Each structure stands twice: as C-alpha cells, then as structure tokens.
Amino acid sequence: MLPSTNNRRPIITHENPKSPISEAYRTLRTNIQFSAIDEELRVIMVTSAGPGEGKSTTLTNLAVAYAQTDMKVVVIDADLRKPTMHHTFSVTNRWGLTSIISGQAKLNEVVQQTYVDNLSLITSGPIPPNPSEMLASKRMTALLEDLKQSFDIILVDAPPTLAVTDSQIVATKCDGVILVVDSGKVKRDMAIKAKANLDHVKARILGVVLNNMDRKNAESYYYYYYGTSESQK
C-alpha cells in the first residue's frame, strides 16, 4: 500500500513558487548553470557536514526548480543509511537504488514519477548491510551513465560527509557537489573538514549553500535588492 499523499512533505518551490525562498532556489539553479562554462554539469551531488542541515530539502527544491524549466530531472536517494526521499514524495520504498545495484530490479522498474511535472525519483530501496561498497560499485557508475540517456539533470542525495565515507565515494562519480551548511548549527572547523574530505577525493565543489540565515537580515537584503532595482527603472 502506498503512503497517503496527505502526509507528504511540502516543497516550497512547488507549493509557493513566487516566494522569496523559491526565488533563492532558482538563483542557486542559475548559479550552477553559469558555473558550467566549459563542461556539462549533468550529475550533481548534494551533501552536508552533519545531519539535520537541510541537504535533502535543498536538493528537493533545487530539483523542482530545474523541473520548472522543462528539463527532465531525476532525483536519486543515495543516503542508504537514513533515506528520506520516499517520505518527501510519499511513494513506496519497497524497491530502489539498492535493488538495481544488487541486480534484483531493472532501471525502468524503480524510476517513479512524482506529482511534480518533469521530476522522477529513484528511492534508496531496502537498506543494505554494505552501503559504501554498493555506491563504489561499477553498477552505480553504469546506472548514472544510463540515466544520462533519459534525463537532463541527475541530482544525488548523499549522506553527511563527516558521518561516513559514502558521500566521498559518490562525489567521484558526479560532475559537481553542493555542500549545505547550517549557519546556526555547524561550527566553522566542521565545515572546513567537510570541504577537506571532498577535496581529498578531488570532488568539484560548485558552491556552498548557507542554510538558516538570520531571517531579519535575509528579508532586509531581499527588500533592498528589489527596491534598488525598481528605483532604477
């Protein structure tokens, strides 16, 4: 039985696309597109230093922002220890990424359509005893190559960098990495260590998303930005 759609987590870029927060995610999408001057960025991983920093929320809203431009997008839940994407989109997690890698399912059997146009999802699948080995496998690499045939953008939700080595493994298979940092939660040295871990495997860090900024300052900046734009017209 599928989970009730009433229990799904709201995605602000889908529910309220005109909000300032949705605009911030569109800006992130644009910045990523501009960073790809000489080479295509098709496979992008999103991670964080530790848990609870908003990496999955960032990835989900970024995915919707891409889908709203009529690009075909697929999200892969590669957080094989603590997956959340099936909750976000309220779909079954009976099969998914681990099912493909273990040879128990084919790609077309695990790609699920979401309620967002142009946005598909591959959930984690059953939690395996050997997540790192599965993510490092040749089958994982082959899967990403196969997905490039059908999708414009592949977004990979990876575990926190400081918790396990999984995200470093996945980063080597991706075109770029977004590091999400909670401004009020993560200490500077933890963020630096997370970046160092990614640098160690020569990951291409596209940028850092600073989450949970002081709301008052963020709103005044947003007002100032549009206020000056309007006054110059």
Number of C-alpha atoms within 10 A of each C-alpha: 5 9 14 11 13 8 11 14 13 14 18 17 23 18 10 13 17 11 11 15 14 21 15 16 24 22 14 19 17 13 13 17 13 9 14 14 9 6 8 11 19 19 23 24 28 26 30 29 25 22 16 13 22 19 26 24 20 21 24 25 22 22 28 27 25 20 21 19 10 13 17 18 24 27 25 21 25 29 24 25 18 13 20 19 26 20 17 16 24 19 20 16 21 13 19 28 28 25 21 21 20 13 10 10 15 13 16 8 12 21 19 17 15 14 12 14 15 19 23 22 22 25 31 28 21 16 18 15 10 10 17 18 13 20 23 16 13 11 15 20 16 11 14 17 13 12 18 14 8 12 17 17 21 24 24 28 29 28 28 24 24 20 13 14 15 23 27 26 20 24 25 18 18 20 19 23 26 21 23 25 26 21 16 12 12 15 12 11 9 15 22 11 14 23 19 14 18 21 14 10 13 12 22 16 18 18 15 17 19 14 16 14 12 10 9 9 10 13 13 10 12 13 13 12 11 11 11 10 10 9 7 7 5
